[in-house]
Amino acid sequence: MANKRSIFGAISTLLTISLVAILCWHFLGRPQSVDEGLETLQTAGKNAKDKFDEWNITSLGDFADVLQDGLNGLDFGSFFDNDPRVGDNTTILWRDFDPGNGGLRLTLLNALDDDWTEEFELAVADWQESDALVLSTERVEVDHTCQSKDGVMVVCNANFGETGWVGINENSIVNDRIVASVSKMNEYYLKNS
């Protein structure tokens, strides 16, 4: 049986190659010799190059600024509101959020093990790039229970087991305002990866 499949595969491959060769021969103007076919290919290549040069594709730039002004004035409205993967997409602000005063000013309590120092500092530096966010950090005692504290975000790590999440942020909300937040790193996945 395997031998018949090999023979069938070889015949199919030869037929495909033959068909492609016949099509190429036809589209090259049915050249009478290999030299004539090569000359036709060279002419086609030169014509394509001339057309490409005529279009002056290089003047388009590197597309780095394609979104610079491209999305101004667009309103996506409720486009993402009905995405079933998002869940409740209600925006809830921190209790002390003041958009007229530089946005959110938030203190992060670093309750992580010392192994997390570099990652924590990189994440804070990355978030500090935003004009809408001013972060301050405070090193506190390592807390594997990840207890929340009003008015700040606690960042902690522990082995929470096979939960399905690598990291999660839990917020305490009172009167539609965030009053406390805990950002947990799950060592079950992170230390075992």
C-alpha positions as CSV (number, residue, x, y, z in Angstrom):
1,M,0.0,0.0,0.0
2,A,2.8,2.4,0.9
3,N,4.5,1.6,-2.3
4,K,1.4,2.5,-4.4
5,R,1.2,5.8,-2.5
6,S,4.8,6.6,-3.3
7,I,4.3,5.8,-7.0
8,F,1.1,7.9,-7.1
9,G,2.9,10.8,-5.3
10,A,5.8,10.7,-7.8
11,I,3.4,10.7,-10.8
12,S,1.4,13.6,-9.3
13,T,4.6,15.6,-8.8
14,L,5.8,15.0,-12.4
15,L,2.4,16.0,-13.7
16,T,2.4,19.2,-11.7
17,I,5.9,20.1,-12.8
18,S,4.9,19.4,-16.4
19,L,1.8,21.6,-16.2
20,V,3.8,24.5,-14.7
21,A,6.5,24.2,-17.4
22,I,3.8,24.2,-20.1
23,L,2.1,27.3,-18.6
24,C,5.5,29.1,-18.4
25,W,6.3,28.2,-22.0
26,H,2.9,29.5,-23.1
27,F,3.1,32.8,-21.1
28,L,6.7,33.4,-22.4
29,G,5.3,33.5,-25.9
30,R,6.0,29.9,-26.8
31,P,9.8,30.3,-27.3
32,Q,11.4,27.8,-29.8
33,S,14.7,27.5,-27.8
34,V,16.0,27.8,-24.3
35,D,18.0,30.9,-25.3
36,E,14.8,32.5,-26.7
37,G,13.0,31.7,-23.4
38,L,15.8,33.2,-21.3
39,E,15.8,36.4,-23.4
40,T,12.0,36.7,-22.9
41,L,12.5,36.3,-19.1
42,Q,15.2,39.0,-19.1
43,T,13.0,41.3,-21.0
44,A,10.1,40.7,-18.6
45,G,12.4,41.3,-15.6
46,K,13.6,44.6,-17.1
47,N,10.1,45.7,-17.9
48,A,9.0,44.9,-14.3
49,K,12.0,46.9,-12.9
50,D,11.3,49.9,-15.1
51,K,7.6,49.8,-14.0
52,F,8.7,49.6,-10.3
53,D,11.1,52.5,-10.8
54,E,8.3,54.5,-12.5
55,W,6.1,54.0,-9.4
56,N,8.9,55.4,-7.3
57,I,8.0,53.2,-4.3
58,T,10.9,54.5,-2.2
59,S,9.3,57.9,-1.9
60,L,6.6,56.4,0.3
61,G,9.0,56.4,3.3
62,D,9.2,53.8,6.0
63,F,5.6,54.0,7.2
64,A,6.7,54.9,10.7
65,D,4.4,57.9,10.8
66,V,1.4,56.2,9.4
67,L,-0.7,56.7,12.5
68,Q,0.6,60.1,13.5
69,D,-2.5,61.9,12.4
70,G,-4.4,59.0,10.8
71,L,-6.7,58.3,13.7
72,N,-7.5,61.9,14.8
73,G,-11.2,62.6,14.8
74,L,-12.2,59.0,14.5
75,D,-14.8,57.9,17.0
76,F,-15.0,54.1,17.7
77,G,-18.1,54.7,19.7
78,S,-19.3,51.5,21.3
79,F,-17.4,49.3,18.8
80,F,-15.7,47.3,21.6
81,D,-18.5,47.3,24.1
82,N,-20.1,44.1,22.8
83,D,-16.9,42.0,22.8
84,P,-17.9,38.9,24.8
85,R,-14.2,38.4,25.8
86,V,-14.0,41.8,27.5
87,G,-16.7,41.3,30.1
88,D,-17.8,44.4,31.9
89,N,-15.8,47.2,30.3
90,T,-17.0,50.0,32.6
91,T,-14.2,52.4,33.5
92,I,-13.8,52.8,37.2
93,L,-11.5,55.6,38.4
94,W,-9.4,55.8,41.5
95,R,-10.9,57.8,44.4
96,D,-8.2,60.5,44.1
97,F,-8.0,60.7,40.3
98,D,-7.8,64.3,39.1
99,P,-7.5,64.7,35.3
100,G,-6.8,68.4,35.7
101,N,-3.8,67.8,37.9
102,G,-1.7,65.4,35.8
103,G,-4.0,62.4,36.0
104,L,-3.5,59.7,38.5
105,R,-1.0,60.0,41.3
106,L,-0.6,56.5,42.9
107,T,1.8,55.0,45.4
108,L,2.9,51.4,44.8
109,L,3.9,49.4,47.8
110,N,6.6,47.0,46.7
111,A,5.9,43.8,48.9
112,L,7.7,41.5,46.4
113,D,10.6,39.2,47.1
114,D,14.0,40.7,46.3
115,D,14.1,38.4,43.2
116,W,11.5,40.8,41.7
117,T,13.4,44.0,42.1
118,E,14.5,44.4,38.5
119,E,11.1,43.5,37.0
120,F,9.3,45.8,39.4
121,E,11.6,48.8,38.6
122,L,11.4,48.2,34.8
123,A,7.6,48.0,35.0
124,V,7.4,51.3,37.0
125,A,9.8,53.0,34.6
126,D,7.6,51.9,31.7
127,W,4.4,53.1,33.3
128,Q,6.1,56.4,34.2
129,E,6.4,57.2,30.5
130,S,2.7,58.2,30.5
131,D,1.8,61.9,31.2
132,A,-1.5,60.7,32.8
133,L,0.2,58.7,35.5
134,V,2.6,59.7,38.3
135,L,3.8,56.8,40.4
136,S,5.8,56.8,43.6
137,T,7.1,53.6,45.2
138,E,7.7,52.5,48.7
139,R,9.5,49.3,49.8
140,V,7.6,47.5,52.5
141,E,7.9,44.1,54.2
142,V,7.5,41.1,51.9
143,D,3.8,40.1,52.1
144,H,2.9,36.7,50.6
145,T,-0.7,37.1,51.8
146,C,-1.1,40.2,49.6
147,Q,-3.2,42.3,51.9
148,S,-4.7,45.4,50.3
149,K,-4.3,48.8,51.8
150,D,-6.6,51.8,51.1
151,G,-5.3,54.5,48.8
152,V,-2.4,52.5,47.3
153,M,-1.6,49.6,45.1
154,V,0.2,46.7,46.8
155,V,2.4,44.6,44.5
156,C,3.2,41.1,45.8
157,N,4.1,37.6,44.9
158,A,3.4,34.1,46.2
159,N,2.6,30.6,45.0
160,F,-1.2,30.8,44.5
161,G,-1.3,27.4,42.9
162,E,-2.8,26.3,39.6
163,T,-5.2,29.1,39.1
164,G,-4.9,29.7,35.4
165,W,-3.5,33.2,35.9
166,V,0.1,34.3,35.9
167,G,-0.6,37.7,37.3
168,I,-3.9,39.3,38.3
169,N,-5.0,42.7,39.7
170,E,-7.7,42.9,42.2
171,N,-9.5,46.2,43.0
172,S,-11.6,47.2,46.0
173,I,-14.4,49.5,44.8
174,V,-16.6,51.7,47.0
175,N,-19.2,54.1,45.4
176,D,-17.9,53.4,41.9
177,R,-14.3,54.4,42.9
178,I,-11.2,52.3,43.3
179,V,-10.0,52.6,46.9
180,A,-7.4,49.9,47.0
181,S,-5.6,47.6,44.6
182,V,-3.5,44.5,44.8
183,S,-1.3,43.2,41.9
184,K,-0.4,39.6,42.4
185,M,2.4,37.6,40.7
186,N,1.7,33.8,40.7
187,E,4.9,32.0,41.5
188,Y,3.3,28.7,40.6
189,Y,3.7,29.6,36.9
190,L,6.5,32.2,37.1
191,K,9.0,30.3,39.1
192,N,8.3,27.0,37.3
193,S,8.6,28.3,33.8
